Amino acid sequence: MQAIFETIFDVIYLSTVIVLGIIMIKKSKKNSVTFLFGIMAVMLGVGDAFHLVPRSYGLLTIGLEANAVALGIGKLITSITMTIFYLILYYVWRKRYHITEKKGLTNTLLSLGIIRIILCFFPQNLWTSIEAPLSWGIYRNIPFLILGIIIIILYFQSAKKNKDKTFSMMWLAITLSFAFYIPVVLFAKTVPLLGMLMIPKTIAYVWIVIMGYRTIKEQKVATN
C-alpha cells in the first residue's frame, strides 16, 4: 500500500512541477522572474526524479536495500539540484525587488552553496551505502540550512516592505520545507516514521512553484 501511495504521489508531484516549469519558461521573457521560476521548477522536478524514480522502483519491485546504489546517486544529484534551486530563488529575490547592490550577500550565499556542493562530493558521505553516516548528513546540511535561513529572512522582509501579495507567504513555504526536512536528516534512521515528513516538505516545494506560476498573470498585466 505504501509503495502504491508513494508512487502515485511522486508521479503527480514530478508531473506538476515540471509541467508548470515548462509553461512558465514558454510564457515568460528571458531572465524575468517568471523565467527563473520556470528553470527552478524544471530543475526541481528533474533533480528529484533521480531519487524518486529509483525509490518507487525499489518499493514496487526489488526493495530499497537492493536498489541502494541508484538511490544513493539519486540523493546526491537531488542534493546538488536543490542547492542550485535555492540559489536561483535568491536571484529571483534580487530581480523581484530590484536589488542591484549587496555583493557581500551574494558572495556569502554563493559560497554557502559551493561549500554544500563540495561537501556532497566527499566520499565519506557513503551515498551508495545503506549505512550512510549521520555525521556527514549533518555536515553537508549546515551550510544549506544557513543559506535557507538567510533567504527566508530576505523574502519575509522584502515582501512585507513592498506589500507583495504574490510572495507574501514565500518565507513560510521555505520555512516549512526546511522544518520538515531537518527532522528527517537527524532522526529518520532511528524513527523511520519521520520519513513521512518528506510528503509535506514536497508539498511546500509545490507551493513555492505555484507562487512563481502566479507571476505569469502579473507579467500579462504589465504588458497590457
Helices and strands as residue ranges (DSSP letters): H 2-26, H 33-60, G 65-67, H 68-96, H 103-120, G 123-125, H 134-161, H 170-187, G 192-197, H 198-213, H 215-223
